[in-house]
Amino acid sequence: MTFTILSLTAAYALVAALLAYLLLLSRLHWVFKGLATLATVALIPLTFFGVGELRGLPTDGPIPESFRMLWAQVIEPNPLKGEKGHVFLWLQALDPDNFPLGLPRAYQLPYSEDLKIKVNDAMGKIAQGEDIQGKVDASNALPESTSEALAQEIQAVLQESRPGGSSTVGERIFQFDPAMLTFSKAAAPVTPGKPP
């Protein structure tokens, strides 16, 4: 995903540079030159955030509050290679009546032992033929004091591992607390009652 973002960013920068070059050499009124430049600059963040929504790439944004889990893959951290672990989930969002919303989507979550245990348990049930439904409930998150201590610990690790403490290019920092996630047998969709 990072390579894709860097490639599209470089391509966009080239278009912006060509636009700037043409605007400087053309005899257009300065208002048109300014508007074209502002429009090009305004599209930079839209392009950056739009790249993450490309099909085929797992999103690193928040997972839906209610979903059907179709499959998952757990990649454990490898300290020798300096690789962080990830948990990839293939999910289909559900509406409040348990009907599917749109197409399935791949999601990427940061690795944790608790999440690994939950996902492996759910995968075992899927392998046995069960439909598994997941819910994210923010009220099950860690207590505020624990969350704050964890956030400070993560921030300290980020500052030590990266120059300037900044995140890697193309990776949004999304902290996910596995305590918010619960898996259960999928509930049947709620259908309207039959008229008498």
C-alpha positions as CSV (number, residue, x, y, z in Angstrom):
1,M,0.0,0.0,0.0
2,T,2.8,2.4,0.8
3,F,4.3,1.9,-2.7
4,T,1.0,2.7,-4.3
5,I,0.6,5.8,-2.3
6,L,4.1,7.0,-3.1
7,S,3.6,6.2,-6.8
8,L,0.4,8.2,-7.0
9,T,1.8,11.0,-4.9
10,A,4.8,11.2,-7.3
11,A,2.5,11.2,-10.3
12,Y,0.3,13.9,-8.8
13,A,3.4,16.0,-7.9
14,L,4.5,15.7,-11.6
15,V,1.0,16.9,-12.8
16,A,1.2,19.8,-10.3
17,A,4.7,20.7,-11.5
18,L,3.6,20.7,-15.1
19,L,0.6,22.8,-14.3
20,A,2.8,25.3,-12.4
21,Y,5.2,25.4,-15.3
22,L,2.4,26.0,-17.8
23,L,0.8,28.7,-15.6
24,L,4.0,30.6,-15.3
25,L,4.7,30.7,-19.0
26,S,1.1,31.3,-20.1
27,R,-0.5,34.7,-20.5
28,L,-3.7,33.9,-18.5
29,H,-5.0,36.4,-16.0
30,W,-3.5,36.0,-12.6
31,V,-6.9,35.1,-11.1
32,F,-7.2,32.0,-13.3
33,K,-3.6,31.0,-12.5
34,G,-4.4,31.3,-8.8
35,L,-7.6,29.3,-9.0
36,A,-5.9,26.5,-10.9
37,T,-3.1,26.4,-8.4
38,L,-5.5,26.3,-5.4
39,A,-7.5,23.6,-7.0
40,T,-4.4,21.5,-7.6
41,V,-3.2,21.9,-4.0
42,A,-6.7,21.2,-2.6
43,L,-6.8,17.8,-4.4
44,I,-3.6,16.6,-2.7
45,P,-5.3,15.4,0.6
46,L,-8.3,14.1,-1.4
47,T,-5.9,12.0,-3.5
48,F,-4.0,10.8,-0.4
49,F,-7.1,9.6,1.5
50,G,-8.8,8.2,-1.7
51,V,-5.9,5.9,-2.3
52,G,-6.7,3.9,0.8
53,E,-10.1,3.2,-0.5
54,L,-8.9,1.5,-3.7
55,R,-10.3,-1.9,-4.3
56,G,-8.0,-4.8,-3.4
57,L,-6.1,-2.9,-0.7
58,P,-7.0,-3.5,2.9
59,T,-8.2,-0.4,4.6
60,D,-6.5,0.6,7.9
61,G,-9.5,2.6,9.0
62,P,-12.0,1.5,11.6
63,I,-13.9,-1.7,11.1
64,P,-17.8,-1.6,10.9
65,E,-19.7,-1.8,14.2
66,S,-21.6,-4.9,13.1
67,F,-20.3,-7.3,10.5
68,R,-20.1,-10.9,9.3
69,M,-16.6,-12.3,9.4
70,L,-15.8,-14.1,6.2
71,W,-12.1,-14.9,6.7
72,A,-9.0,-13.7,8.4
73,Q,-5.2,-13.9,8.4
74,V,-2.9,-13.2,11.4
75,I,0.7,-12.1,10.6
76,E,2.7,-12.2,13.8
77,P,5.5,-9.6,14.4
78,N,9.0,-10.5,13.3
79,P,11.5,-8.5,15.5
80,L,14.5,-9.8,13.5
81,K,13.2,-8.2,10.3
82,G,11.7,-5.2,12.2
83,E,8.2,-6.1,10.9
84,K,5.1,-5.2,12.9
85,G,2.4,-7.8,13.0
86,H,-1.0,-7.3,11.4
87,V,-4.4,-8.9,11.5
88,F,-6.2,-8.9,8.2
89,L,-10.0,-9.4,8.3
90,W,-12.3,-9.9,5.4
91,L,-15.7,-8.5,6.6
92,Q,-19.1,-7.7,5.3
93,A,-20.8,-4.8,7.0
94,L,-24.3,-5.5,8.4
95,D,-27.2,-3.1,8.9
96,P,-29.2,-3.0,12.2
97,D,-31.5,-5.8,10.9
98,N,-28.5,-8.0,10.0
99,F,-28.8,-7.6,6.3
100,P,-25.5,-7.2,4.3
101,L,-24.5,-3.7,3.3
102,G,-22.4,-3.5,0.1
103,L,-19.6,-5.8,-0.9
104,P,-17.1,-7.5,1.5
105,R,-14.0,-5.5,2.4
106,A,-10.5,-6.3,3.7
107,Y,-9.5,-4.5,6.9
108,Q,-6.1,-4.3,8.5
109,L,-5.7,-4.0,12.3
110,P,-2.5,-3.8,14.4
111,Y,-1.4,-7.1,15.9
112,S,-2.1,-7.9,19.5
113,E,-2.2,-11.2,21.4
114,D,-5.8,-10.7,22.5
115,L,-6.9,-10.0,19.0
116,K,-5.0,-13.0,17.7
117,I,-6.8,-15.3,20.2
118,K,-10.2,-13.9,19.3
119,V,-9.7,-14.1,15.6
120,N,-8.2,-17.7,15.7
121,D,-11.2,-18.8,17.8
122,A,-13.6,-17.3,15.3
123,M,-11.7,-18.8,12.4
124,G,-12.0,-22.3,14.0
125,K,-15.8,-21.8,14.1
126,I,-15.9,-20.7,10.5
127,A,-13.9,-23.8,9.5
128,Q,-16.5,-25.9,11.2
129,G,-19.2,-24.3,9.0
130,E,-20.6,-21.6,11.4
131,D,-21.5,-18.1,10.3
132,I,-19.7,-15.7,12.6
133,Q,-20.9,-12.2,13.4
134,G,-18.8,-9.6,15.0
135,K,-19.7,-6.4,16.9
136,V,-17.5,-3.5,18.0
137,D,-18.7,-1.9,21.3
138,A,-16.7,1.1,22.4
139,S,-18.1,0.7,25.9
140,N,-16.0,-2.4,26.3
141,A,-12.8,-0.5,25.7
142,L,-10.1,-0.3,28.3
143,P,-10.7,2.0,31.3
144,E,-9.6,5.6,30.6
145,S,-6.5,5.4,32.9
146,T,-5.3,2.2,31.2
147,S,-6.0,3.6,27.8
148,E,-4.0,6.7,28.5
149,A,-1.1,4.7,29.9
150,L,-1.2,2.5,26.8
151,A,-1.3,5.6,24.5
152,Q,1.7,7.1,26.2
153,E,3.6,3.8,25.9
154,I,2.8,3.5,22.1
155,Q,3.8,7.2,21.6
156,A,7.2,6.5,23.3
157,V,7.8,3.4,21.1
158,L,6.9,5.5,18.0
159,Q,9.3,8.2,18.9
160,E,12.1,5.8,19.6
161,S,11.6,3.7,16.4
162,R,11.1,6.5,13.8
163,P,13.1,9.7,13.2
164,G,11.0,12.6,14.5
165,G,8.4,10.2,15.9
166,S,6.3,10.5,12.7
167,S,4.3,7.6,11.3
168,T,5.4,5.8,8.2
169,V,4.3,7.1,4.8
170,G,0.9,5.8,3.8
171,E,0.0,4.3,7.2
172,R,-2.7,6.0,9.3
173,I,-2.3,5.4,13.0
174,F,-5.5,3.6,14.1
175,Q,-5.4,2.2,17.6
176,F,-7.8,-0.7,18.1
177,D,-8.6,-2.1,21.5
178,P,-9.4,-5.9,21.1
179,A,-11.7,-5.6,24.2
180,M,-14.2,-3.8,22.0
181,L,-14.6,-6.7,19.6
182,T,-16.8,-9.7,20.3
183,F,-17.6,-12.6,18.0
184,S,-20.7,-14.8,18.1
185,K,-22.9,-17.0,16.0
186,A,-24.5,-14.9,13.2
187,A,-28.0,-13.8,14.0
188,A,-30.7,-14.3,11.3
189,P,-31.8,-11.2,9.5
190,V,-34.8,-9.5,10.9
191,T,-37.6,-9.8,8.4
192,P,-41.0,-8.0,8.5
193,G,-43.9,-10.0,9.9
194,K,-46.4,-11.5,7.6
195,P,-49.8,-9.7,7.4
196,P,-52.7,-11.7,9.0
